């Protein structure tokens, strides 16, 4: 899900592919991480206000699977809320 040489549109294509695979073959161990990194790519393509809510979904998926990315999701969500002026 890494950005491909600063080509954000290409990275977004990979994000959509990863999310569609995630829906077809669910894996609790990887869903939260996939959503977390997908949201980073979405921030470059979509407006911040519409993308930050996805970090809450990623946090919930991380908490269900027990991986430590839940803290990173919360931290990123809080910072983006601060920068965007959302309460």
PDB file of N, CA, C and O in Angstrom:
ATOM      1  N   UNK A   1       0.806  -1.205   0.000  1.00  0.00           N
ATOM      2  CA  UNK A   1       0.000   0.000   0.000  1.00  0.00           C
ATOM      3  C   UNK A   1       0.846   1.265   0.000  1.00  0.00           C
ATOM      4  O   UNK A   1       0.328   2.370   0.160  1.00  0.00           O
ATOM      5  N   UNK A   2       2.122   1.099  -0.176  1.00  0.00           N
ATOM      6  CA  UNK A   2       2.992   2.270  -0.209  1.00  0.00           C
ATOM      7  C   UNK A   2       2.668   3.114  -1.436  1.00  0.00           C
ATOM      8  O   UNK A   2       2.217   2.610  -2.465  1.00  0.00           O
ATOM      9  N   UNK A   3       2.908   4.382  -1.297  1.00  0.00           N
ATOM     10  CA  UNK A   3       2.711   5.273  -2.449  1.00  0.00           C
ATOM     11  C   UNK A   3       3.761   4.950  -3.493  1.00  0.00           C
ATOM     12  O   UNK A   3       4.937   4.776  -3.171  1.00  0.00           O
ATOM     13  N   UNK A   4       3.345   4.871  -4.710  1.00  0.00           N
ATOM     14  CA  UNK A   4       4.224   4.461  -5.795  1.00  0.00           C
ATOM     15  C   UNK A   4       4.906   5.694  -6.375  1.00  0.00           C
ATOM     16  O   UNK A   4       4.328   6.385  -7.214  1.00  0.00           O
ATOM     17  N   UNK A   5       6.129   5.974  -5.936  1.00  0.00           N
ATOM     18  CA  UNK A   5       6.916   7.069  -6.507  1.00  0.00           C
ATOM     19  C   UNK A   5       6.188   8.391  -6.580  1.00  0.00           C
ATOM     20  O   UNK A   5       6.242   9.058  -7.613  1.00  0.00           O
ATOM     21  N   UNK A   6       5.520   8.788  -5.538  1.00  0.00           N
ATOM     22  CA  UNK A   6       4.757  10.041  -5.476  1.00  0.00           C
ATOM     23  C   UNK A   6       3.604  10.096  -6.465  1.00  0.00           C
ATOM     24  O   UNK A   6       3.097  11.181  -6.750  1.00  0.00           O
ATOM     25  N   UNK A   7       3.182   8.975  -6.988  1.00  0.00           N
ATOM     26  CA  UNK A   7       2.018   8.912  -7.864  1.00  0.00           C
ATOM     27  C   UNK A   7       0.828   8.481  -7.008  1.00  0.00           C
ATOM     28  O   UNK A   7       0.560   7.291  -6.847  1.00  0.00           O
ATOM     29  N   UNK A   8       0.132   9.454  -6.472  1.00  0.00           N
ATOM     30  CA  UNK A   8      -0.921   9.182  -5.505  1.00  0.00           C
ATOM     31  C   UNK A   8      -2.125   8.494  -6.126  1.00  0.00           C
ATOM     32  O   UNK A   8      -2.810   7.718  -5.460  1.00  0.00           O
ATOM     33  N   UNK A   9      -2.383   8.768  -7.382  1.00  0.00           N
ATOM     34  CA  UNK A   9      -3.501   8.116  -8.053  1.00  0.00           C
ATOM     35  C   UNK A   9      -3.236   6.616  -8.188  1.00  0.00           C
ATOM     36  O   UNK A   9      -4.148   5.807  -8.017  1.00  0.00           O
ATOM     37  N   UNK A  10      -2.008   6.251  -8.488  1.00  0.00           N
ATOM     38  CA  UNK A  10      -1.646   4.837  -8.579  1.00  0.00           C
ATOM     39  C   UNK A  10      -1.737   4.186  -7.197  1.00  0.00           C
ATOM     40  O   UNK A  10      -2.202   3.054  -7.069  1.00  0.00           O
ATOM     41  N   UNK A  11      -1.294   4.899  -6.176  1.00  0.00           N
ATOM     42  CA  UNK A  11      -1.416   4.382  -4.812  1.00  0.00           C
ATOM     43  C   UNK A  11      -2.861   4.191  -4.416  1.00  0.00           C
ATOM     44  O   UNK A  11      -3.196   3.224  -3.731  1.00  0.00           O
ATOM     45  N   UNK A  12      -3.722   5.100  -4.837  1.00  0.00           N
ATOM     46  CA  UNK A  12      -5.151   4.979  -4.539  1.00  0.00           C
ATOM     47  C   UNK A  12      -5.753   3.758  -5.227  1.00  0.00           C
ATOM     48  O   UNK A  12      -6.651   3.114  -4.685  1.00  0.00           O
ATOM     49  N   UNK A  13      -5.260   3.445  -6.411  1.00  0.00           N
ATOM     50  CA  UNK A  13      -5.732   2.246  -7.111  1.00  0.00           C
ATOM     51  C   UNK A  13      -5.390   0.984  -6.318  1.00  0.00           C
ATOM     52  O   UNK A  13      -6.203   0.064  -6.228  1.00  0.00           O
ATOM     53  N   UNK A  14      -4.202   0.945  -5.751  1.00  0.00           N
ATOM     54  CA  UNK A  14      -3.812  -0.194  -4.929  1.00  0.00           C
ATOM     55  C   UNK A  14      -4.619  -0.257  -3.632  1.00  0.00           C
ATOM     56  O   UNK A  14      -4.931  -1.340  -3.137  1.00  0.00           O
ATOM     57  N   UNK A  15      -4.949   0.905  -3.094  1.00  0.00           N
ATOM     58  CA  UNK A  15      -5.773   0.946  -1.880  1.00  0.00           C
ATOM     59  C   UNK A  15      -7.147   0.360  -2.157  1.00  0.00           C
ATOM     60  O   UNK A  15      -7.653  -0.441  -1.372  1.00  0.00           O
ATOM     61  N   UNK A  16      -7.748   0.752  -3.261  1.00  0.00           N
ATOM     62  CA  UNK A  16      -9.069   0.221  -3.602  1.00  0.00           C
ATOM     63  C   UNK A  16      -9.012  -1.285  -3.810  1.00  0.00           C
ATOM     64  O   UNK A  16      -9.928  -2.004  -3.412  1.00  0.00           O
ATOM     65  N   UNK A  17      -7.941  -1.762  -4.431  1.00  0.00           N
ATOM     66  CA  UNK A  17      -7.766  -3.189  -4.636  1.00  0.00           C
ATOM     67  C   UNK A  17      -7.609  -3.918  -3.300  1.00  0.00           C
ATOM     68  O   UNK A  17      -8.211  -4.972  -3.094  1.00  0.00           O
ATOM     69  N   UNK A  18      -6.806  -3.363  -2.397  1.00  0.00           N
ATOM     70  CA  UNK A  18      -6.600  -3.985  -1.086  1.00  0.00           C
ATOM     71  C   UNK A  18      -7.886  -4.014  -0.269  1.00  0.00           C
ATOM     72  O   UNK A  18      -8.170  -5.003   0.407  1.00  0.00           O
ATOM     73  N   UNK A  19      -8.662  -2.938  -0.328  1.00  0.00           N
ATOM     74  CA  UNK A  19      -9.917  -2.908   0.425  1.00  0.00           C
ATOM     75  C   UNK A  19     -10.940  -3.872  -0.153  1.00  0.00           C
ATOM     76  O   UNK A  19     -11.722  -4.464   0.591  1.00  0.00           O
ATOM     77  N   UNK A  20     -10.944  -4.038  -1.475  1.00  0.00           N
ATOM     78  CA  UNK A  20     -11.875  -5.005  -2.058  1.00  0.00           C
ATOM     79  C   UNK A  20     -11.466  -6.431  -1.703  1.00  0.00           C
ATOM     80  O   UNK A  20     -12.327  -7.277  -1.461  1.00  0.00           O
ATOM     81  N   UNK A  21     -10.167  -6.708  -1.668  1.00  0.00           N
ATOM     82  CA  UNK A  21      -9.709  -8.024  -1.221  1.00  0.00           C
ATOM     83  C   UNK A  21     -10.039  -8.259   0.244  1.00  0.00           C
ATOM     84  O   UNK A  21     -10.379  -9.372   0.643  1.00  0.00           O
ATOM     85  N   UNK A  22      -9.939  -7.209   1.036  1.00  0.00           N
ATOM     86  CA  UNK A  22     -10.238  -7.322   2.457  1.00  0.00           C
ATOM     87  C   UNK A  22     -11.704  -7.697   2.677  1.00  0.00           C
ATOM     88  O   UNK A  22     -12.023  -8.445   3.600  1.00  0.00           O
ATOM     89  N   UNK A  23     -12.586  -7.182   1.835  1.00  0.00           N
ATOM     90  CA  UNK A  23     -14.002  -7.514   1.964  1.00  0.00           C
ATOM     91  C   UNK A  23     -14.296  -8.933   1.500  1.00  0.00           C
ATOM     92  O   UNK A  23     -15.160  -9.606   2.062  1.00  0.00           O
ATOM     93  N   UNK A  24     -13.580  -9.390   0.475  1.00  0.00           N
ATOM     94  CA  UNK A  24     -13.820 -10.733  -0.050  1.00  0.00           C
ATOM     95  C   UNK A  24     -13.220 -11.812   0.833  1.00  0.00           C
ATOM     96  O   UNK A  24     -13.827 -12.865   1.027  1.00  0.00           O
ATOM     97  N   UNK A  25     -12.027 -11.559   1.373  1.00  0.00           N
ATOM     98  CA  UNK A  25     -11.328 -12.545   2.202  1.00  0.00           C
ATOM     99  C   UNK A  25     -10.980 -11.860   3.525  1.00  0.00           C
ATOM    100  O   UNK A  25      -9.860 -11.376   3.692  1.00  0.00           O
ATOM    101  N   UNK A  26     -11.919 -11.815   4.456  1.00  0.00           N
ATOM    102  CA  UNK A  26     -11.642 -11.100   5.699  1.00  0.00           C
ATOM    103  C   UNK A  26     -10.594 -11.818   6.555  1.00  0.00           C
ATOM    104  O   UNK A  26     -10.596 -13.044   6.672  1.00  0.00           O
ATOM    105  N   UNK A  27      -9.721 -11.038   7.135  1.00  0.00           N
ATOM    106  CA  UNK A  27      -8.694 -11.548   8.031  1.00  0.00           C
ATOM    107  C   UNK A  27      -8.586 -10.574   9.189  1.00  0.00           C
ATOM    108  O   UNK A  27      -8.117  -9.450   9.011  1.00  0.00           O
ATOM    109  N   UNK A  28      -9.009 -10.986  10.360  1.00  0.00           N
ATOM    110  CA  UNK A  28      -8.991 -10.079  11.495  1.00  0.00           C
ATOM    111  C   UNK A  28      -7.586  -9.591  11.808  1.00  0.00           C
ATOM    112  O   UNK A  28      -7.408  -8.491  12.331  1.00  0.00           O
ATOM    113  N   UNK A  29      -6.595 -10.401  11.491  1.00  0.00           N
ATOM    114  CA  UNK A  29      -5.221 -10.026  11.804  1.00  0.00           C
ATOM    115  C   UNK A  29      -4.698  -8.899  10.916  1.00  0.00           C
ATOM    116  O   UNK A  29      -3.804  -8.161  11.328  1.00  0.00           O
ATOM    117  N   UNK A  30      -5.237  -8.754   9.707  1.00  0.00           N
ATOM    118  CA  UNK A  30      -4.709  -7.771   8.764  1.00  0.00           C
ATOM    119  C   UNK A  30      -5.674  -6.648   8.421  1.00  0.00           C
ATOM    120  O   UNK A  30      -5.264  -5.671   7.795  1.00  0.00           O
ATOM    121  N   UNK A  31      -6.928  -6.748   8.802  1.00  0.00           N
ATOM    122  CA  UNK A  31      -7.907  -5.722   8.434  1.00  0.00           C
ATOM    123  C   UNK A  31      -7.540  -4.348   8.976  1.00  0.00           C
ATOM    124  O   UNK A  31      -7.581  -3.361   8.242  1.00  0.00           O
ATOM    125  N   UNK A  32      -7.187  -4.275  10.234  1.00  0.00           N
ATOM    126  CA  UNK A  32      -6.874  -2.984  10.840  1.00  0.00           C
ATOM    127  C   UNK A  32      -5.663  -2.322  10.215  1.00  0.00           C
ATOM    128  O   UNK A  32      -5.668  -1.114   9.977  1.00  0.00           O
ATOM    129  N   UNK A  33      -4.616  -3.108   9.944  1.00  0.00           N
ATOM    130  CA  UNK A  33      -3.407  -2.562   9.337  1.00  0.00           C
ATOM    131  C   UNK A  33      -3.695  -2.101   7.913  1.00  0.00           C
ATOM    132  O   UNK A  33      -3.219  -1.046   7.494  1.00  0.00           O
ATOM    133  N   UNK A  34      -4.462  -2.876   7.177  1.00  0.00           N
ATOM    134  CA  UNK A  34      -4.816  -2.501   5.804  1.00  0.00           C
ATOM    135  C   UNK A  34      -5.596  -1.197   5.799  1.00  0.00           C
ATOM    136  O   UNK A  34      -5.332  -0.318   4.979  1.00  0.00           O
ATOM    137  N   UNK A  35      -6.552  -1.067   6.704  1.00  0.00           N
ATOM    138  CA  UNK A  35      -7.352   0.154   6.778  1.00  0.00           C
ATOM    139  C   UNK A  35      -6.496   1.347   7.199  1.00  0.00           C
ATOM    140  O   UNK A  35      -6.666   2.449   6.678  1.00  0.00           O
ATOM    141  N   UNK A  36      -5.583   1.130   8.136  1.00  0.00           N
ATOM    142  CA  UNK A  36      -4.725   2.214   8.624  1.00  0.00           C
ATOM    143  C   UNK A  36      -3.873   2.793   7.493  1.00  0.00           C
ATOM    144  O   UNK A  36      -3.844   4.008   7.297  1.00  0.00           O
ATOM    145  N   UNK A  37      -3.184   1.933   6.756  1.00  0.00           N
ATOM    146  CA  UNK A  37      -2.336   2.423   5.673  1.00  0.00           C
ATOM    147  C   UNK A  37      -3.155   2.926   4.485  1.00  0.00           C
ATOM    148  O   UNK A  37      -2.706   3.814   3.760  1.00  0.00           O
ATOM    149  N   UNK A  38      -4.329   2.381   4.280  1.00  0.00           N
ATOM    150  CA  UNK A  38      -5.199   2.879   3.215  1.00  0.00           C
ATOM    151  C   UNK A  38      -5.629   4.312   3.499  1.00  0.00           C
ATOM    152  O   UNK A  38      -5.724   5.135   2.589  1.00  0.00           O
ATOM    153  N   UNK A  39      -5.885   4.597   4.761  1.00  0.00           N
ATOM    154  CA  UNK A  39      -6.301   5.952   5.129  1.00  0.00           C
ATOM    155  C   UNK A  39      -5.198   6.966   4.867  1.00  0.00           C
ATOM    156  O   UNK A  39      -5.484   8.101   4.486  1.00  0.00           O
ATOM    157  N   UNK A  40      -3.937   6.575   5.066  1.00  0.00           N
ATOM    158  CA  UNK A  40      -2.835   7.497   4.771  1.00  0.00           C
ATOM    159  C   UNK A  40      -2.842   7.894   3.300  1.00  0.00           C
ATOM    160  O   UNK A  40      -2.629   9.059   2.964  1.00  0.00           O
ATOM    161  N   UNK A  41      -3.087   6.927   2.431  1.00  0.00           N
ATOM    162  CA  UNK A  41      -3.116   7.224   1.008  1.00  0.00           C
ATOM    163  C   UNK A  41      -4.336   8.069   0.652  1.00  0.00           C
ATOM    164  O   UNK A  41      -4.259   8.959  -0.194  1.00  0.00           O
ATOM    165  N   UNK A  42      -5.454   7.786   1.298  1.00  0.00           N
ATOM    166  CA  UNK A  42      -6.673   8.562   1.032  1.00  0.00           C
ATOM    167  C   UNK A  42      -6.499  10.028   1.395  1.00  0.00           C
ATOM    168  O   UNK A  42      -7.102  10.897   0.766  1.00  0.00           O
ATOM    169  N   UNK A  43      -5.684  10.310   2.398  1.00  0.00           N
ATOM    170  CA  UNK A  43      -5.478  11.700   2.800  1.00  0.00           C
ATOM    171  C   UNK A  43      -4.868  12.540   1.686  1.00  0.00           C
ATOM    172  O   UNK A  43      -5.096  13.749   1.632  1.00  0.00           O
ATOM    173  N   UNK A  44      -4.108  11.930   0.808  1.00  0.00           N
ATOM    174  CA  UNK A  44      -3.503  12.661  -0.295  1.00  0.00           C
ATOM    175  C   UNK A  44      -4.471  12.891  -1.443  1.00  0.00           C
ATOM    176  O   UNK A  44      -4.278  13.807  -2.242  1.00  0.00           O
ATOM    177  N   UNK A  45      -5.513  12.068  -1.534  1.00  0.00           N
ATOM    178  CA  UNK A  45      -6.404  12.122  -2.679  1.00  0.00           C
ATOM    179  C   UNK A  45      -7.735  12.782  -2.318  1.00  0.00           C
ATOM    180  O   UNK A  45      -8.275  13.554  -3.110  1.00  0.00           O
ATOM    181  N   UNK A  46      -8.261  12.490  -1.141  1.00  0.00           N
ATOM    182  CA  UNK A  46      -9.563  13.002  -0.711  1.00  0.00           C
ATOM    183  C   UNK A  46      -9.374  14.134   0.289  1.00  0.00           C
ATOM    184  O   UNK A  46      -8.290  14.284   0.852  1.00  0.00           O
ATOM    185  N   UNK A  47     -10.408  14.929   0.517  1.00  0.00           N
ATOM    186  CA  UNK A  47     -10.327  15.960   1.548  1.00  0.00           C
ATOM    187  C   UNK A  47     -10.148  15.337   2.940  1.00  0.00           C
ATOM    188  O   UNK A  47     -10.677  14.263   3.227  1.00  0.00           O
ATOM    189  N   UNK A  48      -9.403  16.024   3.780  1.00  0.00           N
ATOM    190  CA  UNK A  48      -9.074  15.492   5.097  1.00  0.00           C
ATOM    191  C   UNK A  48     -10.319  15.218   5.938  1.00  0.00           C
ATOM    192  O   UNK A  48     -10.378  14.213   6.646  1.00  0.00           O
ATOM    193  N   UNK A  49     -11.301  16.091   5.866  1.00  0.00           N
ATOM    194  CA  UNK A  49     -12.477  15.942   6.699  1.00  0.00           C
ATOM    195  C   UNK A  49     -13.238  14.654   6.413  1.00  0.00           C
ATOM    196  O   UNK A  49     -13.833  14.077   7.323  1.00  0.00           O
ATOM    197  N   UNK A  50     -13.231  14.198   5.175  1.00  0.00           N
ATOM    198  CA  UNK A  50     -13.952  12.972   4.848  1.00  0.00           C
ATOM    199  C   UNK A  50     -13.108  11.728   5.108  1.00  0.00           C
ATOM    200  O   UNK A  50     -13.651  10.632   5.241  1.00  0.00           O
ATOM    201  N   UNK A  51     -11.806  11.883   5.180  1.00  0.00           N
ATOM    202  CA  UNK A  51     -10.925  10.729   5.356  1.00  0.00           C
ATOM    203  C   UNK A  51     -10.664  10.376   6.809  1.00  0.00           C
ATOM    204  O   UNK A  51     -10.358   9.224   7.116  1.00  0.00           O
ATOM    205  N   UNK A  52     -10.779  11.339   7.706  1.00  0.00           N
ATOM    206  CA  UNK A  52     -10.364  11.067   9.078  1.00  0.00           C
ATOM    207  C   UNK A  52     -11.306  10.123   9.816  1.00  0.00           C
ATOM    208  O   UNK A  52     -10.891   9.457  10.765  1.00  0.00           O
ATOM    209  N   UNK A  53     -12.546  10.058   9.402  1.00  0.00           N
ATOM    210  CA  UNK A  53     -13.483   9.151  10.072  1.00  0.00           C
ATOM    211  C   UNK A  53     -13.102   7.687   9.875  1.00  0.00           C
ATOM    212  O   UNK A  53     -13.455   6.833  10.690  1.00  0.00           O
ATOM    213  N   UNK A  54     -12.390   7.402   8.806  1.00  0.00           N
ATOM    214  CA  UNK A  54     -11.970   6.024   8.535  1.00  0.00           C
ATOM    215  C   UNK A  54     -10.965   5.532   9.563  1.00  0.00           C
ATOM    216  O   UNK A  54     -10.819   4.324   9.751  1.00  0.00           O
ATOM    217  N   UNK A  55     -10.268   6.445  10.232  1.00  0.00           N
ATOM    218  CA  UNK A  55      -9.326   6.023  11.273  1.00  0.00           C
ATOM    219  C   UNK A  55     -10.054   5.419  12.475  1.00  0.00           C
ATOM    220  O   UNK A  55      -9.501   4.563  13.165  1.00  0.00           O
ATOM    221  N   UNK A  56     -11.276   5.853  12.728  1.00  0.00           N
ATOM    222  CA  UNK A  56     -12.050   5.250  13.821  1.00  0.00           C
ATOM    223  C   UNK A  56     -12.433   3.812  13.473  1.00  0.00           C
ATOM    224  O   UNK A  56     -12.399   2.932  14.334  1.00  0.00           O
ATOM    225  N   UNK A  57     -12.798   3.576  12.214  1.00  0.00           N
ATOM    226  CA  UNK A  57     -13.104   2.208  11.789  1.00  0.00           C
ATOM    227  C   UNK A  57     -11.865   1.323  11.855  1.00  0.00           C
ATOM    228  O   UNK A  57     -11.942   0.159  12.249  1.00  0.00           O
ATOM    229  N   UNK A  58     -10.726   1.884  11.468  1.00  0.00           N
ATOM    230  CA  UNK A  58      -9.474   1.125  11.539  1.00  0.00           C
ATOM    231  C   UNK A  58      -9.120   0.813  12.989  1.00  0.00           C
ATOM    232  O   UNK A  58      -8.620  -0.270  13.292  1.00  0.00           O
ATOM    233  N   UNK A  59      -9.379   1.756  13.875  1.00  0.00           N
ATOM    234  CA  UNK A  59      -9.108   1.533  15.308  1.00  0.00           C
ATOM    235  C   UNK A  59      -9.958   0.397  15.851  1.00  0.00           C
ATOM    236  O   UNK A  59      -9.469  -0.454  16.594  1.00  0.00           O
ATOM    237  N   UNK A  60     -11.232   0.386  15.478  1.00  0.00           N
ATOM    238  CA  UNK A  60     -12.120  -0.689  15.938  1.00  0.00           C
ATOM    239  C   UNK A  60     -11.649  -2.048  15.431  1.00  0.00           C
ATOM    240  O   UNK A  60     -11.675  -3.035  16.165  1.00  0.00           O
ATOM    241  N   UNK A  61     -11.219  -2.093  14.174  1.00  0.00           N
ATOM    242  CA  UNK A  61     -10.721  -3.353  13.614  1.00  0.00           C
ATOM    243  C   UNK A  61      -9.446  -3.794  14.316  1.00  0.00           C
ATOM    244  O   UNK A  61      -9.246  -4.986  14.550  1.00  0.00           O
ATOM    245  N   UNK A  62      -8.581  -2.841  14.653  1.00  0.00           N
ATOM    246  CA  UNK A  62      -7.345  -3.177  15.364  1.00  0.00           C
ATOM    247  C   UNK A  62      -7.641  -3.690  16.772  1.00  0.00           C
ATOM    248  O   UNK A  62      -6.998  -4.627  17.246  1.00  0.00           O
ATOM    249  N   UNK A  63      -8.608  -3.076  17.431  1.00  0.00           N
ATOM    250  CA  UNK A  63      -8.956  -3.527  18.777  1.00  0.00           C
ATOM    251  C   UNK A  63      -9.545  -4.932  18.759  1.00  0.00           C
ATOM    252  O   UNK A  63      -9.278  -5.728  19.660  1.00  0.00           O
ATOM    253  N   UNK A  64     -10.337  -5.241  17.747  1.00  0.00           N
ATOM    254  CA  UNK A  64     -10.914  -6.581  17.643  1.00  0.00           C
ATOM    255  C   UNK A  64      -9.848  -7.643  17.432  1.00  0.00           C
ATOM    256  O   UNK A  64      -9.957  -8.754  17.951  1.00  0.00           O
ATOM    257  N   UNK A  65      -8.821  -7.300  16.672  1.00  0.00           N
ATOM    258  CA  UNK A  65      -7.789  -8.296  16.374  1.00  0.00           C
ATOM    259  C   UNK A  65      -6.677  -8.304  17.418  1.00  0.00           C
ATOM    260  O   UNK A  65      -5.897  -9.254  17.473  1.00  0.00           O
ATOM    261  N   UNK A  66      -6.590  -7.277  18.237  1.00  0.00           N
ATOM    262  CA  UNK A  66      -5.589  -7.241  19.293  1.00  0.00           C
ATOM    263  C   UNK A  66      -4.220  -6.760  18.844  1.00  0.00           C
ATOM    264  O   UNK A  66      -3.232  -6.991  19.541  1.00  0.00           O
ATOM    265  N   UNK A  67      -4.138  -6.099  17.701  1.00  0.00           N
ATOM    266  CA  UNK A  67      -2.840  -5.597  17.254  1.00  0.00           C
ATOM    267  C   UNK A  67      -2.634  -4.174  17.779  1.00  0.00           C
ATOM    268  O   UNK A  67      -3.607  -3.454  18.003  1.00  0.00           O
ATOM    269  N   UNK A  68      -1.390  -3.764  17.975  1.00  0.00           N
ATOM    270  CA  UNK A  68      -1.130  -2.470  18.614  1.00  0.00           C
ATOM    271  C   UNK A  68      -1.320  -1.245  17.725  1.00  0.00           C
ATOM    272  O   UNK A  68      -1.010  -0.136  18.160  1.00  0.00           O
ATOM    273  N   UNK A  69      -1.809  -1.396  16.516  1.00  0.00           N
ATOM    274  CA  UNK A  69      -2.035  -0.250  15.643  1.00  0.00           C
ATOM    275  C   UNK A  69      -3.237   0.585  16.083  1.00  0.00           C
ATOM    276  O   UNK A  69      -3.466   1.664  15.538  1.00  0.00           O
ATOM    277  N   UNK A  70      -3.999   0.111  17.048  1.00  0.00           N
ATOM    278  CA  UNK A  70      -5.145   0.881  17.543  1.00  0.00           C
ATOM    279  C   UNK A  70      -4.681   2.208  18.123  1.00  0.00           C
ATOM    280  O   UNK A  70      -5.344   3.230  17.947  1.00  0.00           O
ATOM    281  N   UNK A  71      -3.563   2.199  18.804  1.00  0.00           N
ATOM    282  CA  UNK A  71      -3.011   3.433  19.364  1.00  0.00           C
ATOM    283  C   UNK A  71      -2.596   4.393  18.259  1.00  0.00           C
ATOM    284  O   UNK A  71      -2.829   5.597  18.373  1.00  0.00           O
ATOM    285  N   UNK A  72      -1.990   3.888  17.199  1.00  0.00           N
ATOM    286  CA  UNK A  72      -1.597   4.743  16.075  1.00  0.00           C
ATOM    287  C   UNK A  72      -2.811   5.345  15.388  1.00  0.00           C
ATOM    288  O   UNK A  72      -2.784   6.503  14.972  1.00  0.00           O
ATOM    289  N   UNK A  73      -3.874   4.563  15.269  1.00  0.00           N
ATOM    290  CA  UNK A  73      -5.114   5.078  14.663  1.00  0.00           C
ATOM    291  C   UNK A  73      -5.696   6.206  15.502  1.00  0.00           C
ATOM    292  O   UNK A  73      -6.115   7.229  14.960  1.00  0.00           O
ATOM    293  N   UNK A  74      -5.725   6.031  16.810  1.00  0.00           N
ATOM    294  CA  UNK A  74      -6.258   7.060  17.699  1.00  0.00           C
ATOM    295  C   UNK A  74      -5.410   8.322  17.651  1.00  0.00           C
ATOM    296  O   UNK A  74      -5.937   9.432  17.594  1.00  0.00           O
ATOM    297  N   UNK A  75      -4.101   8.146  17.674  1.00  0.00           N
ATOM    298  CA  UNK A  75      -3.180   9.279  17.636  1.00  0.00           C
ATOM    299  C   UNK A  75      -3.344  10.074  16.340  1.00  0.00           C
ATOM    300  O   UNK A  75      -3.422  11.302  16.365  1.00  0.00           O
ATOM    301  N   UNK A  76      -3.395   9.375  15.221  1.00  0.00           N
ATOM    302  CA  UNK A  76      -3.542  10.037  13.920  1.00  0.00           C
ATOM    303  C   UNK A  76      -4.894  10.729  13.819  1.00  0.00           C
ATOM    304  O   UNK A  76      -4.983  11.853  13.326  1.00  0.00           O
ATOM    305  N   UNK A  77      -5.951  10.060  14.287  1.00  0.00           N
ATOM    306  CA  UNK A  77      -7.287  10.662  14.259  1.00  0.00           C
ATOM    307  C   UNK A  77      -7.319  11.951  15.073  1.00  0.00           C
ATOM    308  O   UNK A  77      -7.854  12.958  14.611  1.00  0.00           O
ATOM    309  N   UNK A  78      -6.754  11.933  16.274  1.00  0.00           N
ATOM    310  CA  UNK A  78      -6.770  13.125  17.124  1.00  0.00           C
ATOM    311  C   UNK A  78      -5.970  14.263  16.506  1.00  0.00           C
ATOM    312  O   UNK A  78      -6.398  15.415  16.564  1.00  0.00           O
ATOM    313  N   UNK A  79      -4.820  13.963  15.919  1.00  0.00           N
ATOM    314  CA  UNK A  79      -4.027  15.004  15.279  1.00  0.00           C
ATOM    315  C   UNK A  79      -4.745  15.610  14.077  1.00  0.00           C
ATOM    316  O   UNK A  79      -4.729  16.826  13.888  1.00  0.00           O
ATOM    317  N   UNK A  80      -5.368  14.769  13.275  1.00  0.00           N
ATOM    318  CA  UNK A  80      -6.075  15.282  12.101  1.00  0.00           C
ATOM    319  C   UNK A  80      -7.302  16.095  12.498  1.00  0.00           C
ATOM    320  O   UNK A  80      -7.639  17.074  11.833  1.00  0.00           O
ATOM    321  N   UNK A  81      -7.968  15.697  13.571  1.00  0.00           N
ATOM    322  CA  UNK A  81      -9.092  16.500  14.072  1.00  0.00           C
ATOM    323  C   UNK A  81      -8.604  17.870  14.527  1.00  0.00           C
ATOM    324  O   UNK A  81      -9.270  18.878  14.291  1.00  0.00           O
ATOM    325  N   UNK A  82      -7.454  17.909  15.172  1.00  0.00           N
ATOM    326  CA  UNK A  82      -6.887  19.182  15.615  1.00  0.00           C
ATOM    327  C   UNK A  82      -6.547  20.063  14.415  1.00  0.00           C
ATOM    328  O   UNK A  82      -6.871  21.251  14.414  1.00  0.00           O
ATOM    329  N   UNK A  83      -5.903  19.501  13.399  1.00  0.00           N
ATOM    330  CA  UNK A  83      -5.492  20.277  12.238  1.00  0.00           C
ATOM    331  C   UNK A  83      -6.678  20.739  11.393  1.00  0.00           C
ATOM    332  O   UNK A  83      -6.633  21.811  10.790  1.00  0.00           O
ATOM    333  N   UNK A  84      -7.731  19.938  11.350  1.00  0.00           N
ATOM    334  CA  UNK A  84      -8.881  20.301  10.512  1.00  0.00           C
ATOM    335  C   UNK A  84      -9.900  21.167  11.249  1.00  0.00           C
ATOM    336  O   UNK A  84     -10.812  21.712  10.628  1.00  0.00           O
ATOM    337  N   UNK A  85      -9.753  21.296  12.567  1.00  0.00           N
ATOM    338  CA  UNK A  85     -10.691  22.105  13.346  1.00  0.00           C
ATOM    339  C   UNK A  85     -11.928  21.353  13.764  1.00  0.00           C
ATOM    340  O   UNK A  85     -12.895  21.961  14.223  1.00  0.00           O
ATOM    341  N   UNK A  86     -11.919  20.045  13.615  1.00  0.00           N
ATOM    342  CA  UNK A  86     -13.077  19.228  14.005  1.00  0.00           C
ATOM    343  C   UNK A  86     -13.020  18.983  15.508  1.00  0.00           C
ATOM    344  O   UNK A  86     -11.951  18.766  16.078  1.00  0.00           O
ATOM    345  N   UNK A  87     -14.180  19.021  16.130  1.00  0.00           N
ATOM    346  CA  UNK A  87     -14.223  18.784  17.586  1.00  0.00           C
ATOM    347  C   UNK A  87     -14.598  17.358  17.875  1.00  0.00           C
ATOM    348  O   UNK A  87     -14.687  16.966  19.038  1.00  0.00           O
TER     349      UNK A  87
END
